[in-house]
């Protein structure tokens, strides 16, 4: 009788283990095949958007949203295969979403701000910008953060909410930008001759645009003499080249033309004080 009972339980356990094993193998197969299909779908969507010449920023954003959504559906499908009620699971996800939303309000705010950045498009990938206090070239606009490569080659991630809630400067949006520099003249220097000289030589600097013309004029006065505003215009890609070339021009051009170097001067008044005998 005991042997019969043991054999019966052995058969039940074997049948249960076989059923569970088959389901586990099926779940693994579903996961592997599902992930492969998600990759295929992602590449297909990216290829379709690329053929339509969609902006790379929009392509990355859509690809990220699609991948996350399909992975969630895949997990729900696998759980449903194991008999888990998906309606209950959806309710749990909703409840967890509320809790996570309260705890991760900043993260969700970054997600919402990222959506607005994609829609409003104040900048795009490869633009040179100042966002959230960081200046550099935009490499990627992600779901939660934007990646910026700074001029000193530091990859920096800035939260989308910080970007959207702060001032955004896009230096690439306009066809040219102005280089703002100053030239200090001596009080005895002929400012008219200096202005004419700098205007002529600025036009010869490579990549300085013809229109608008470079601006040179008196900006202010100091104890040393008049200060000239020196302002050539150029494309953003040539900003630093024009900046440094103009600095050299101010130093070398004025010196070669014989303009005196500005030197601090003081007037000393001597007064004889008589002494009473």
Residue pairs with C-beta under 8 A, 6 or more apart in sequence:
23 81
23 82
26 81
27 78
27 81
27 82
30 74
30 77
30 78
30 81
31 74
31 78
34 70
34 74
34 77
34 78
35 71
35 74
38 67
38 70
38 71
38 74
41 66
41 70
42 63
42 66
42 67
45 62
45 63
45 66
46 59
46 63
49 58
49 59
49 62
50 59
55 121
55 124
55 125
56 124
56 125
57 118
57 121
57 124
57 125
57 140
57 141
58 118
60 125
60 140
60 141
60 142
61 114
61 118
61 141
61 142
61 143
64 142
64 143
65 143
68 143
76 86
76 89
76 90
79 86
79 89
80 86
101 108
106 159
106 161
107 144
109 161
110 143
110 144
110 145
110 159
110 160
110 161
111 143
111 144
111 160
112 161
113 159
113 160
113 161
113 163
113 164
113 165
114 141
114 142
114 143
114 144
114 145
114 146
114 160
116 164
117 123
117 141
117 146
117 160
117 163
117 164
118 141
122 168
122 170
123 129
123 131
123 138
123 168
123 170
123 172
123 173
124 138
124 141
125 138
125 139
125 140
125 141
126 137
126 138
126 172
127 137
127 138
127 170
127 171
127 172
127 173
128 135
128 136
128 137
128 138
128 170
128 171
128 172
128 236
129 135
129 136
129 137
129 138
129 148
129 168
129 169
129 170
129 171
129 172
130 167
130 168
130 169
130 171
131 146
131 148
131 158
131 163
131 166
131 168
131 169
132 158
132 159
132 162
132 163
132 166
133 166
134 148
134 150
134 156
134 158
135 148
135 150
135 151
136 148
136 149
136 150
136 151
136 154
136 156
137 148
137 149
138 146
138 147
138 148
139 147
139 148
139 149
139 155
140 146
140 147
141 147
141 160
142 160
144 159
144 160
145 157
145 158
145 159
145 160
146 157
146 158
146 160
146 163
147 155
147 156
147 157
148 155
148 156
148 157
148 158
149 155
149 156
150 156
171 177
171 236
171 239
172 236
175 235
176 209
176 212
176 233
176 234
176 235
176 236
177 233
177 234
177 235
177 236
177 239
178 231
178 232
178 233
179 231
179 232
179 233
179 234
179 239
179 242
179 243
179 246
180 229
180 231
181 229
181 230
181 231
181 243
181 246
181 247
181 250
182 219
182 227
182 228
182 229
182 230
183 194
183 198
183 216
183 227
183 228
183 230
183 250
183 254
184 222
184 224
184 225
184 227
184 228
184 262
185 191
185 194
185 224
185 225
185 226
185 227
185 228
185 254
185 259
185 262
186 224
186 225
186 259
186 260
186 261
186 262
186 263
187 224
187 225
187 226
187 262
187 265
188 225
188 260
189 225
189 226
189 259
189 260
189 262
190 259
191 218
191 226
191 228
193 257
193 259
194 228
194 254
194 257
194 259
195 216
195 217
195 218
195 228
197 253
197 254
197 257
198 214
198 216
198 228
198 230
198 249
198 250
198 253
198 254
199 213
199 214
199 216
201 249
201 253
202 208
202 214
202 216
202 230
202 232
202 246
202 249
203 210
203 213
203 214
205 232
205 242
205 245
205 246
205 249
206 238
206 241
206 242
206 245
207 234
207 235
207 238
207 241
207 242
208 214
208 232
208 233
208 234
208 242
209 233
209 234
209 235
212 233
214 230
214 231
214 232
214 233
215 229
215 230
215 231
215 232
216 228
216 229
216 230
216 231
217 228
217 229
218 226
218 227
218 228
218 229
219 227
219 228
219 229
220 226
220 227
221 227
223 264
223 265
224 262
224 263
224 264
225 262
230 246
230 250
232 242
232 246
234 241
234 242
255 261
